[in-house]
């Protein structure tokens, strides 16, 4: 399952959780930042998070009004244990999306 998150929201989340301001320029930066966020297990259901085996990050640019005005968007693909139910996957993705909406 996949979801997308703006780079700015990732930066804001790390600042909120750890009190540091980071720069997210590429997929490696984004993956490291998401790992910082996910390590705070109290933010997500521990049982659901335990079924997450890994995630992949890809980037693309979203142009708002011109080639100069754009946002970097990261596409997160979550990889779960094989027997993980769809409900668990949806719950995990929903929790992550809700967390980033609040940031």
ABEGO torsion letter per residue (X at the ends): XBBBBBAAAAAAAAAAAAGBBBBBABAAAAAAAAAAAAABAAABBAAAAAABABBBBBBBBBBAABAABBBBBBBBBBBBBAABBAAAAAAAAAAAAAAAAAX
